[in-house]
Amino acid sequence: MNYPEAELRGIVLIKVIMERIPEDDLMDNSEQARAYAETDFSEAHDAFVSHFKARFPDFNKGQVLDLGCGTADVIIRFARAFPECNITGVDGAQAMLDIGLRDIESKGCAHQIGLHRCLLPDDSLSSKYFDAVISNSLLHHLNDPLIIWDTVRKCARQGTPIFVMDLMRPDSPEEAGELVQLHAGDASPILRNDFYNSLLAAYKTEEIIYQLKTIGLDYLTVEVISDRHVVVWGIKR
C-alpha cells in the first residue's frame, strides 16, 4: 500500500514514541533527592550556563523562570553568572526544593532566587511574564511533553530567550547502560538507576521537533550538544 509522505512521517513518529519507557513525573523520594544533591553535576550544570551565554550574549538581567529547578544547583550557578537577574524556580518535588532552599541560603543566593512548589500546568504561573525561561532535565519526566512547551510559550515575553536542556534517548537499552557507565560509573546505585531510567524516558530529537510544531514553537532550534544532551533554544516571537 502506498502512503502519502505526511502519513509516512506520522507512522515513523508513532514507532519512535512507542519505544519510550516513561518514568515518574516527580523525584519526590528523599533518598532520590539526597543522591541527586550529593552527586557532582558541575560539568553538566556549568555547561548549561555556558551554552545559554553563548547563544544569548546580549542577555544580562531580568526576571528568569526555571521550570523543574530540582535542588536549584543550576540556578545557583546561573545567578552567579548573571548577578542582575532575579530567578523564580519551580518544581513539583518538595524533597528536591527542601535541599534547594538550604543550598540557596548557605551559598548566599537567597536575594536572587525564590523557589516554589508548582505542578504543571499551573494557571497562576502561566499568567505571569518573564524576561527569560529556562529548564534543565524536566522534559523527560513529562508523559505529556506539551505541558512544558505550553508553559514556555505563555510565560516568555516576546523577544526574550528560551533555553531548554534535556537528555536525549539512546537507540537501545544497551546504549543507555553504556552511557550510565561512562558518565555515572562511580555514582550511587540510586543515581545510576535514575539516570538509566531517565535516558529511556527521554525524547528523541524528532519527537521534540514534532512537539514544538504542535504547540507553535517550531521556530526554536533543536541542537544536539553531547552524546546524551539536546538543547532547544531561541528568541520568543
Protein Blocks (a to p, Z undefined) as FASTA:
>chain_A
ZZdfklmmmmmmmmmmmmpccddfbdcbfklmmmmmmpccklmmmmmmmmmmmmmmmbcb
dcdddehklnommmmmmmmmmmmbccddddfblklmmmmmmmmmmnopmmmpccdddddd
dfklmmpccfbdcdehklmmpmblmlmmmmmmmmpcghiacddddddddfbfklmmmmmm
mmmmmmcfklmmmmmmmmmmpccfklmmmmmmmnopambccddfbfkbccdddddZZ
